[in-house]
Amino acid sequence: METVKFQITGLSILGASVTVSDIATDTLGLTLMTKILVINTSQNTETSKSRALVNHYISALREKGVDFEIKTRDVGVTPPPHLDGPTIGAFFTMPADRSDEQKGLIALSDELVAELRDADMILIGSAMQNFGITSGLKAWFDHVARVGETFRYTENGPEGLLGGRKVVVLAASGGDYTQGAAAALNHQTPHLKTLFGFLGIDDVETVVAPGTAVNDDGVEAAKTQIDDIAATAASGDTKAA
């Protein structure tokens, strides 16, 4: 787990000296001292396009002068284990009745849930694999989507318990699945929106870099989109999202 803090106490916008507290940051869904949970999913640590987009996004926020704290969870390099019977059994055992062994089995899950609850914003660098999310990211969801913790069942159906947070998905794919017949093969960003929606988070923004196996046009376009978002927020025009 990596924690990084950035803070800028003042800057000048259009010739006027202001403090960070004067700047509205609704465009990115950020407030002062925003806690950002960064989740990297690619197993490729050297040339990953999704990781590059995450780094670019963080750099854009730094240049914008936002006061924020980052926690990083790398499920590409260190994926959570896939769930087994004893772990699921521990999930559905009342906390007061769990054995020490069961508490140990769900210790990582408890940690992941705590990180998610503590975050104001979740920033995901999502690599597409076999038309969907990576197995490490799927395992992460299996550990954080827990009844009684992040959602509950009601008479009207499931209810997510993590509302009020923002998710930004920076998605990269080798092929272009953004248009035409190939769009039906995109099970990456729709799946993420469904999963977060189930947890009560409906504010999900996506920036997509398609066709990375062909050229870097999609990546450069995604970076431009990220820069535009940051520039709009820095101008103070929070309605231009």
Buried (B, 14 or more C-beta within 10 A) or exposed (E): EEEEEEEEEEBEEEEEEBEBEEBEBEBBBBBEEBBBBBBBBBBEEEEBBBBBBBBBBBBBBBBBBBBBBBBBBBBBEEBBEEBEEEBEEBBEBEEEEBEEEBEEBBEEBBBBBEBBBEBBBBBBBBBBBEBBBBBBBBBBBBBBBBEEBBBEEEEEEEEBBBEEBBBBBBBBBBBBBBEEEBEEBBBBBEBBBEBBBBBBBEBBBBBBBBBBEEEBEBBEBBBEBBBEBBBBBBBBEBEEE
